[in-house]
Amino acid sequence: MIAIASDHGGYDLKERVKKYLEENNIPFQDFGCDSKASCDYPVFGHAAAKAVAAGTCEKGIVICTTGIGISISANKVKGIRCALCSEPLSAKMTRLHNDANMLAMGAGIVGENLALEIVETFLNTPFSGEERHSRRISLIEEI
């Protein structure tokens, strides 16, 4: 199960990512927002992150205009490692090395096609499990 959320600036891209998830039979839960009306991204980023942290959802995807604010909001939840990615290599490396459990994107930064490549890479790249990366994640979690 994938948690997905956006603010008004990420709404259109969130809807496109939801369509991608549906087309690929990937279950998801939409934590809002539900329109392009101005809203506060922390509400939605935090809700998706809480679902991932609680184990209700395996991973999360959050979107706002730049991806910055909503990623900061998600990362305030204990146990969340939300990575802001603007190309597939970052999505791959953050999964391999950081076991990121949430992806943040900026709708004003990435286009639809690139965003879908990033999502596909993020969802299909496993954590490497290497000792050095596991150790580093443990250090991040302690701080």
trRosetta pair geometry for C-beta under 8 A, 3 or more apart (Angstrom, degrees):
i j d omega theta_ij theta_ji phi_ij phi_ji
1 27 5.0 -46 -104 104 67 108
1 28 6.6 139 -166 -107 63 28
1 29 6.1 25 178 -12 112 101
1 56 6.9 -70 92 143 142 61
1 57 4.5 -106 108 -120 97 68
1 58 5.9 130 53 0 59 85
2 21 6.2 -126 51 -126 141 141
2 26 6.1 28 -4 148 127 110
2 27 7.0 156 16 95 77 52
2 28 4.2 -33 68 -106 92 89
2 29 7.4 -179 85 22 46 63
2 57 6.0 69 -154 -167 11 115
2 58 6.9 -43 -79 55 53 87
2 59 5.5 -21 -118 75 79 84
2 60 6.7 144 -171 -105 67 33
2 61 6.2 15 173 1 116 103
2 123 7.4 -36 -89 -107 135 119
3 28 7.2 160 -87 -161 12 78
3 29 5.7 -24 -109 65 61 94
3 31 6.0 20 -172 -19 95 124
3 47 7.9 -164 -173 118 126 72
3 48 4.0 149 143 -156 119 83
3 49 7.6 -167 103 -50 151 23
3 51 4.4 144 -90 79 140 130
3 52 5.4 -111 19 -49 136 90
3 56 7.5 73 -67 92 115 97
3 57 3.8 151 -36 70 94 171
3 59 7.4 -150 28 106 78 38
3 60 3.9 -23 68 -109 102 94
3 61 7.3 174 89 26 56 58
3 102 7.8 -37 69 -111 109 102
4 14 6.1 142 160 -156 111 98
4 17 6.4 -177 -141 104 139 122
4 18 6.3 177 97 -78 163 88
4 21 7.4 -129 -42 -19 147 156
4 28 5.2 15 -4 -179 117 129
4 29 7.2 166 25 78 75 43
4 30 5.5 -32 74 -106 97 61
4 31 6.8 173 80 17 41 83
4 48 6.7 -118 86 -119 2 133
4 60 7.0 177 -75 -159 37 66
4 61 4.8 -5 -111 65 81 96
4 62 7.5 174 -155 -79 45 45
5 14 7.2 -46 153 -126 13 141
5 30 7.2 132 -85 -167 57 54
5 31 4.0 -36 -81 70 112 104
5 32 6.0 16 -137 65 91 54
5 33 7.6 76 -168 -15 77 55
5 44 3.9 176 175 164 121 97
5 45 6.1 -172 98 -79 132 37
5 47 6.2 138 -92 70 154 99
5 48 3.9 -135 -1 -39 126 129
5 60 7.4 -9 13 -172 97 110
5 61 7.8 163 28 90 56 56
5 62 5.1 -9 68 -114 88 83
5 63 7.6 -179 97 28 46 68
5 70 7.4 -172 102 -161 100 128
6 9 7.5 -135 171 71 102 57
6 10 3.3 -136 -155 94 117 109
6 11 5.4 177 104 -76 132 43
6 13 7.0 154 -108 68 153 86
6 14 3.8 -126 -13 -46 138 139
6 32 7.7 -126 52 126 57 45
6 33 6.1 -85 86 25 70 82
6 41 7.8 -49 176 -123 40 90
6 44 6.3 -40 63 131 18 152
6 62 6.7 159 -84 -164 52 56
6 63 4.1 -21 -105 70 106 90
6 64 6.4 163 -159 -75 72 52
6 70 7.3 -37 -132 -103 45 163
6 107 7.6 55 -149 -39 131 130
7 10 5.7 78 47 24 61 98
7 11 7.3 -77 110 -45 33 82
7 33 5.8 52 -140 -5 34 129
7 39 5.4 -160 -152 77 84 95
7 40 7.1 -105 -120 121 121 12
7 41 3.8 -64 -51 -84 133 84
7 44 6.0 -180 -71 36 64 137
7 45 8.0 -28 -42 -33 95 95
7 63 7.8 -139 25 100 63 60
7 64 4.7 29 28 -114 110 96
7 65 7.7 -52 72 -18 113 78
7 69 7.8 -4 -7 88 145 124
7 70 6.5 -151 -13 -71 104 120
8 11 5.5 -20 -149 -23 36 121
8 33 6.1 -37 -62 71 59 153
8 35 7.1 -10 -112 105 90 59
8 36 4.9 87 -159 -164 94 44
8 37 6.0 -129 -98 75 129 28
8 38 5.5 -74 1 -100 158 31
8 39 5.4 137 -31 21 99 89
9 41 7.9 -33 34 -72 106 120
9 63 8.0 -142 98 137 75 80
9 64 5.1 52 71 -175 114 64
9 65 3.4 -52 162 -55 148 88
9 107 5.8 178 143 48 77 126
9 108 6.8 -37 175 -30 115 107
10 13 5.4 -65 -166 52 68 108
10 14 5.4 76 135 -33 89 103
10 62 7.7 61 114 164 169 55
10 63 3.1 164 -170 122 137 91
10 64 4.7 -82 -27 -91 121 23
10 65 6.7 -122 -50 -48 77 39
10 67 8.0 99 -87 -79 131 62
10 70 7.2 -28 -8 -19 152 158
10 105 7.5 127 -133 85 123 82
10 106 7.8 -106 -90 -145 105 32
10 107 4.5 176 -112 -26 62 127
11 14 5.6 -57 -146 33 28 113
11 15 6.5 28 158 -19 64 104
11 33 6.1 -61 -91 74 105 100
11 35 6.7 -12 -137 142 156 16
11 36 5.1 -138 49 -84 153 66
12 15 5.8 -54 -153 33 31 112
12 16 6.7 29 150 -16 64 105
12 36 7.5 22 -41 -85 88 111
12 107 6.8 113 60 -158 89 142
13 16 5.5 -53 -150 37 38 112
13 17 6.3 38 151 -19 69 103
13 63 5.2 -141 88 177 117 156
13 105 7.0 -121 139 100 146 122
13 107 4.1 -158 -5 -111 138 106
13 110 7.9 92 -134 82 148 93
13 112 6.7 -156 -119 -99 82 71
13 115 5.7 -120 -160 -151 117 174
14 17 5.7 -54 -147 37 32 110
14 18 6.4 38 151 -23 65 103
14 30 7.7 105 161 -136 119 104
14 61 7.9 157 -123 114 79 106
14 63 5.1 -165 -65 48 89 132
15 18 5.6 -49 -149 32 32 116
15 19 6.7 37 150 -21 62 101
16 19 5.6 -49 -153 32 36 114
16 20 6.7 40 147 -19 64 101
16 112 5.4 -75 157 -139 167 108
16 115 7.2 81 94 88 124 135
16 116 7.4 -89 139 -64 108 104
17 20 5.4 -49 -152 34 38 116
17 21 6.4 40 150 -20 67 102
17 61 6.1 -138 157 124 153 151
17 63 7.3 165 1 -31 145 144
17 115 6.7 -89 -73 141 102 118
17 116 7.2 -171 -103 -93 68 71
17 119 5.8 166 -136 -82 106 158
18 21 5.6 -52 -149 35 34 112
18 22 6.4 36 152 -19 65 104
18 28 6.5 -138 -126 76 77 149
18 30 6.6 6 -101 -81 133 118
19 22 5.6 -52 -148 37 32 113
19 23 6.2 34 153 -20 65 107
20 23 5.7 -55 -146 37 29 112
20 24 6.3 6 160 1 64 113
20 116 5.3 -177 -98 -128 152 105
20 119 6.4 96 104 91 151 150
20 120 7.9 -103 172 -59 134 89
21 24 6.2 -72 -147 50 27 97
21 26 4.3 -93 -157 72 79 104
21 27 7.7 -62 165 77 114 2
21 28 4.8 25 147 -21 159 133
22 25 7.6 28 -176 -75 31 32
22 26 7.7 -81 -50 48 20 70
26 123 7.0 -20 -129 -163 156 155
28 57 7.9 42 -143 -132 55 123
29 51 6.6 -137 75 -170 134 163
29 56 7.5 -32 22 135 155 110
29 57 6.1 -122 32 -78 114 123
31 44 5.6 142 114 -156 98 74
31 47 4.2 175 -176 107 132 118
31 48 4.5 -157 31 -66 150 79
31 51 6.8 -151 -69 -7 134 138
32 39 7.8 -107 150 147 114 164
32 43 7.5 -33 87 114 131 104
32 44 4.9 -124 88 -109 89 110
32 47 7.1 43 36 59 102 151
33 37 7.6 -136 162 60 135 79
33 39 4.8 151 -100 45 149 161
33 44 5.7 -80 -41 -70 75 146
39 43 7.0 -86 162 45 105 128
39 44 7.3 64 123 -22 128 121
40 43 5.0 84 87 -7 95 107
40 44 7.9 160 96 0 58 86
41 44 6.0 -69 -154 45 45 101
41 45 5.5 37 158 -17 82 114
41 64 4.8 -1 -113 -90 144 138
41 69 4.9 92 76 114 148 117
41 70 4.5 -100 176 -78 124 85
41 73 6.1 -169 124 -8 89 151
42 45 5.8 -60 -132 45 31 107
42 46 5.5 30 169 -20 68 114
42 69 7.4 -85 -57 161 74 98
42 70 7.8 -158 -79 -112 38 54
42 73 4.1 -168 -121 -117 66 133
43 46 6.4 -65 -150 38 16 108
43 47 6.5 15 154 -20 57 111
44 47 5.7 -50 -144 33 32 112
44 48 6.6 28 159 -14 64 104
44 62 7.2 148 121 -138 93 104
44 70 7.1 -32 85 -129 96 112
45 48 6.1 -58 -151 38 29 106
45 49 6.2 26 154 -17 65 112
45 62 4.9 68 -116 -154 82 151
45 64 7.7 -38 -59 -37 119 118
45 69 7.6 -158 -24 124 154 71
45 70 4.0 -179 -79 -160 129 74
45 71 7.3 -114 -147 -51 139 17
45 72 7.9 48 133 66 161 53
45 73 3.4 96 87 89 135 124
45 74 4.6 -101 175 -50 99 80
45 104 8.0 20 -128 -106 117 114
46 49 5.6 -58 -144 40 30 112
46 50 6.2 35 156 -24 66 104
46 73 5.3 -88 -49 166 79 104
46 74 7.0 -154 -81 -90 38 44
46 76 6.9 -30 -104 65 96 115
46 77 6.4 143 -144 -53 67 114
47 50 5.9 -51 -148 31 28 112
47 51 6.9 29 153 -18 61 103
48 51 5.8 -56 -157 33 34 112
48 52 6.7 29 150 -15 67 105
48 57 7.5 -46 -166 52 70 155
48 60 4.6 126 156 -154 108 132
48 61 7.7 -96 -177 58 149 38
48 62 5.5 174 66 -76 152 104
48 74 6.6 -36 80 -107 100 109
48 102 7.2 115 125 -128 110 128
49 52 5.7 -55 -149 38 36 109
49 53 6.1 34 154 -18 69 108
49 60 6.3 -128 -85 46 48 171
49 62 7.7 -15 -49 -47 88 141
49 73 7.2 -167 -7 123 140 75
49 74 4.0 165 -70 -147 127 72
49 75 7.6 -123 -122 -39 149 23
49 76 7.5 102 101 57 164 69
49 77 3.9 158 136 20 122 146
49 80 4.7 -14 -157 -88 109 156
49 82 6.8 -60 -101 -53 113 131
49 102 6.3 -30 -102 -66 80 160
50 53 5.7 -55 -141 41 31 111
50 54 6.0 27 159 -17 65 111
50 77 5.8 -140 -71 -127 57 145
51 54 5.9 -58 -142 41 26 108
51 56 4.4 -79 -162 69 79 118
51 57 4.4 44 134 9 107 113
51 60 7.0 124 73 -84 100 120
52 55 7.8 44 177 -67 30 23
52 56 7.6 -78 -63 55 22 76
52 57 5.1 -53 -82 79 61 97
52 58 7.4 -12 -131 108 81 15
52 59 6.5 26 -122 -146 120 17
52 60 4.4 -86 -52 -26 135 117
52 77 7.8 112 64 101 96 143
52 79 7.8 -169 114 111 87 103
52 80 6.2 87 87 -105 123 96
52 101 5.4 146 172 137 130 116
52 102 5.9 -143 2 -65 175 104
53 77 5.0 -129 -35 150 146 119
53 78 6.4 95 -146 78 140 63
53 79 4.4 119 -131 72 94 122
53 80 5.7 -63 -66 -52 104 90
57 60 6.0 83 111 -72 134 83
58 101 7.7 -130 152 -156 52 97
59 101 5.5 -143 -118 -172 68 61
59 102 6.5 166 -173 -87 69 44
59 103 7.3 32 166 -5 113 93
59 122 7.5 161 169 143 149 105
59 123 6.8 -176 69 -109 156 74
60 74 6.9 -172 100 -142 141 136
60 80 7.9 -25 36 -136 135 112
60 82 7.3 -42 79 -104 113 102
60 101 6.8 48 18 134 87 75
60 102 4.0 -13 67 -115 100 95
60 103 7.1 -168 97 29 55 63
61 102 7.1 -175 -73 -161 27 70
61 103 4.9 -10 -112 66 73 100
61 104 7.9 159 -162 -86 49 32
61 105 7.4 -3 -170 6 92 106
61 119 6.5 15 -113 -118 146 103
61 122 7.7 123 -93 95 102 150
62 67 7.7 122 103 -142 82 72
62 70 4.5 -158 146 147 119 123
62 71 6.7 166 81 -75 123 56
62 73 7.8 -144 170 70 160 106
62 74 5.5 -166 6 -52 157 137
62 82 6.8 -6 30 -152 125 134
62 102 6.4 17 1 176 105 116
62 103 7.4 171 27 88 63 51
62 104 5.0 -22 73 -106 93 78
62 105 7.8 165 87 24 47 64
63 67 6.8 -42 -136 -96 48 79
63 70 6.7 12 74 63 9 163
63 104 7.2 163 -84 -158 40 58
63 105 5.1 -16 -108 67 88 87
63 106 7.5 159 -154 -99 72 16
63 107 5.5 74 173 -47 111 98
64 67 6.0 167 51 -79 78 27
64 68 7.4 -84 72 43 121 54
64 69 5.5 -49 71 59 164 100
64 70 4.1 157 -16 -18 117 120
64 104 7.8 -14 18 -166 86 102
64 106 6.8 -28 80 -117 61 63
64 107 7.0 -115 128 7 19 99
65 106 6.1 7 128 -159 37 87
65 107 5.8 -63 -119 53 36 92
65 108 4.5 21 -176 -7 77 122
66 69 7.1 87 59 1 100 84
66 106 4.1 -21 -168 -122 25 129
66 108 6.1 -33 -73 53 55 112
66 109 6.2 77 -139 -34 53 118
67 70 6.4 -74 -153 50 38 101
67 71 5.6 38 157 -25 76 116
67 84 4.7 129 132 -140 121 103
67 85 8.0 -124 -179 40 161 41
67 86 7.6 -159 25 -71 155 87
67 104 4.3 128 -171 144 97 97
67 105 5.0 -106 -93 143 128 12
67 106 3.6 -91 -11 -52 97 76
67 107 7.9 146 -52 -8 82 55
67 109 6.6 -61 -1 22 116 136
68 71 6.1 -67 -150 36 22 107
68 72 6.5 20 157 -18 63 107
68 84 6.6 23 -90 -108 50 155
68 104 7.8 126 -69 141 17 140
68 106 7.1 22 -17 -81 72 117
69 72 5.8 -56 -151 34 31 110
69 73 6.4 31 153 -18 65 106
70 73 5.5 -49 -148 35 36 116
70 74 6.4 38 153 -20 65 103
70 104 5.7 168 92 -137 96 116
71 74 5.7 -51 -146 36 34 111
71 75 6.2 30 156 -18 65 110
71 82 4.9 -173 -151 123 76 118
71 83 7.5 -41 -143 137 128 7
71 84 4.6 -59 -62 -63 167 100
71 102 7.8 165 -129 115 74 115
71 104 3.5 -92 -77 -10 102 172
72 75 5.9 -61 -147 40 28 109
72 76 7.0 42 151 -34 60 97
73 76 6.0 -48 -163 12 33 116
74 77 6.3 -53 -176 19 46 109
74 80 5.4 -138 155 157 81 149
74 82 3.9 77 101 -45 128 162
74 102 5.3 -135 164 117 146 161
74 104 6.7 -166 24 -67 141 117
75 80 5.6 -147 -113 100 39 110
75 81 7.5 43 -116 -123 89 26
75 82 4.9 -120 -61 37 82 107
76 80 7.8 8 52 52 34 131
77 80 4.5 62 76 -7 94 131
79 101 7.8 -17 144 41 79 150
79 141 7.3 32 -102 -127 52 105
80 101 6.3 -115 -139 68 56 110
80 102 5.7 3 -164 4 101 130
81 94 7.9 -177 139 178 107 102
81 98 5.7 -163 161 153 139 106
81 99 6.6 76 60 90 151 68
81 100 4.7 -125 115 -121 100 57
81 101 5.6 91 48 16 83 81
81 102 6.9 163 81 30 45 82
81 137 7.4 -54 -65 -136 156 98
81 140 7.0 57 -99 125 116 148
82 100 6.8 93 -122 -164 16 103
82 101 7.6 -55 -73 70 57 65
82 102 3.7 -29 -104 84 83 117
82 103 7.3 -138 -155 -43 71 7
82 104 5.4 62 164 -28 106 110
83 90 6.9 -171 154 154 122 99
83 91 7.5 155 100 -109 128 50
83 94 3.9 36 -98 -162 176 159
83 98 6.5 119 -65 81 130 146
83 100 4.1 -47 -8 -122 118 157
83 102 7.2 157 18 87 61 62
83 103 6.3 -26 66 -115 82 53
83 104 6.7 -165 92 25 32 85
84 104 4.4 -38 -95 79 67 111
84 105 7.4 147 -152 -85 63 30
84 106 7.4 37 -163 -29 106 95
85 88 7.9 65 166 -96 126 18
85 90 4.1 178 -131 100 91 116
85 91 4.5 86 -173 -64 165 78
85 94 6.5 -122 -71 9 119 141
85 103 6.0 -44 23 -153 119 94
85 104 7.2 134 15 66 67 57
85 105 6.4 -38 68 -88 73 80
85 118 5.4 162 113 -159 119 124
85 122 7.0 179 36 -72 159 120
86 90 6.7 48 37 28 56 147
86 105 7.2 131 -93 -138 54 76
86 106 6.7 -12 -96 33 100 104
86 109 5.3 -73 -123 139 117 128
86 110 5.6 -167 -149 -60 69 106
86 114 7.9 11 175 145 58 130
86 118 7.6 -70 -161 -93 11 147
87 90 5.7 95 63 9 72 100
87 91 7.5 -139 103 -3 39 93
87 110 7.8 -178 -69 -103 50 117
87 114 7.0 -53 -110 -171 59 115
87 118 6.8 -151 -173 -87 11 105
88 91 5.3 -58 -149 39 41 115
88 92 6.1 42 155 -22 73 104
88 114 8.0 -128 -34 -164 87 74
88 117 5.0 -68 -65 139 119 103
88 118 5.5 -137 -82 -93 60 55
88 120 7.9 -21 -118 69 114 87
88 121 4.3 132 -151 -28 92 160
89 92 5.6 -53 -148 35 32 112
89 93 6.2 23 159 -13 67 109
90 93 6.0 -59 -141 42 29 105
90 94 6.0 26 162 -19 66 110
90 118 7.9 -5 66 -134 93 106
91 94 6.2 -56 -140 37 24 107
91 95 6.6 20 159 -14 59 108
91 103 6.5 20 -124 -122 101 125
91 118 4.8 158 -44 -160 147 73
91 119 7.8 -104 -140 -58 156 15
91 121 4.2 103 98 97 127 115
91 122 4.2 -85 -168 -64 115 83
91 125 7.0 143 133 16 81 139
92 95 6.2 -67 -158 38 27 106
92 96 6.1 18 155 -14 67 114
92 121 5.2 -68 -60 175 82 119
92 122 7.9 -109 -62 -77 40 46
92 125 5.0 172 -132 -93 61 160
93 96 5.5 -56 -138 43 34 110
93 97 5.5 -3 175 11 71 116
93 98 7.8 53 133 3 66 98
94 97 6.7 -61 -120 55 22 87
94 98 4.8 -36 -161 43 62 122
94 100 4.2 8 149 -10 106 136
94 103 8.0 132 88 -102 140 79
94 122 7.6 -11 71 -118 109 91
95 98 7.3 -33 -64 57 10 75
95 99 6.9 43 -160 -112 44 29
95 100 5.9 -77 -79 40 51 90
95 121 7.8 -165 5 142 137 77
95 122 6.1 162 -51 -145 126 53
95 125 3.8 119 83 98 148 111
95 126 6.8 140 153 103 113 7
95 127 6.2 -117 168 -76 67 56
96 125 6.1 -66 -49 164 80 120
96 126 7.7 60 -97 88 60 49
96 127 6.7 140 -135 -139 23 36
96 128 4.7 49 -170 -37 75 104
96 133 7.5 -106 139 -117 61 163
97 128 6.7 17 -77 10 44 124
97 133 5.0 -137 -153 -122 54 124
97 136 7.7 -10 170 69 86 143
98 133 7.3 -114 -66 -164 28 104
98 136 7.7 -76 -107 106 63 117
98 137 6.6 136 -157 -88 49 97
98 140 7.9 39 -149 -9 92 165
99 127 4.0 18 -98 -107 92 133
99 133 7.2 125 -22 149 96 113
99 137 5.7 8 35 -98 119 150
100 103 6.9 92 128 -73 126 63
100 122 7.6 -63 86 -147 117 102
103 118 7.1 154 -176 144 138 103
103 119 6.9 162 96 -107 160 61
103 122 4.6 5 -73 -152 144 165
105 109 7.3 -146 178 62 72 109
105 110 5.6 -58 -172 32 113 134
105 115 5.7 100 169 -129 161 99
105 118 6.3 125 -93 98 130 151
105 119 8.0 -56 -33 -60 146 86
106 109 3.5 56 85 10 117 117
106 110 6.3 119 70 6 68 84
107 110 7.2 -68 -123 56 24 75
107 115 7.7 11 -111 -84 59 147
110 114 4.5 -130 -166 95 98 116
110 115 4.6 128 120 -66 123 82
110 118 6.6 -28 -158 -8 165 143
111 114 5.0 86 55 18 76 104
111 115 6.7 -135 97 -11 35 94
112 115 5.6 -58 -146 34 26 114
112 116 6.6 23 159 -18 63 104
113 116 5.9 -56 -152 34 31 108
113 117 6.7 32 150 -18 64 103
114 117 5.6 -53 -152 34 37 113
114 118 6.4 39 150 -20 67 104
115 118 5.6 -54 -150 35 33 113
115 119 6.3 33 152 -19 66 104
116 119 5.5 -48 -144 36 35 113
116 120 6.3 38 155 -20 65 104
117 120 5.8 -54 -146 37 29 111
117 121 6.3 28 155 -17 64 108
118 121 5.9 -58 -148 38 28 110
118 122 6.1 28 155 -20 65 110
119 122 5.7 -57 -145 38 28 112
119 123 6.1 17 162 -11 66 111
120 123 6.2 -63 -143 42 25 103
120 124 5.9 -3 168 3 64 121
121 124 6.4 -76 -138 49 21 95
121 125 5.8 17 170 -24 65 118
122 125 6.5 -59 -135 29 18 105
126 129 7.9 -11 139 -23 106 99
127 133 7.3 -175 -176 123 93 137
128 133 5.7 90 62 27 111 156
129 133 7.4 72 73 68 5 119
129 134 6.7 19 -163 -53 42 115
130 133 4.7 78 66 13 89 105
130 134 6.8 -163 90 -7 42 89
131 134 5.6 -58 -144 40 31 111
131 135 6.0 34 157 -23 67 106
132 135 5.7 -51 -146 34 29 114
132 136 6.5 29 154 -19 62 106
133 136 5.7 -52 -147 35 34 111
133 137 6.4 36 153 -20 65 103
134 137 5.8 -53 -149 35 32 111
134 138 6.5 35 151 -20 64 104
135 138 5.7 -55 -154 34 31 114
135 139 6.6 32 149 -19 64 104
136 139 5.5 -50 -151 34 35 113
136 140 6.5 39 150 -20 65 101
137 140 5.6 -50 -150 34 35 114
137 141 6.3 35 152 -19 66 106
138 141 5.7 -55 -147 37 31 112
138 142 6.5 35 153 -25 64 105
139 142 5.7 -52 -150 29 33 114
139 143 6.8 30 156 -22 64 105
140 143 6.2 -61 -156 29 31 109
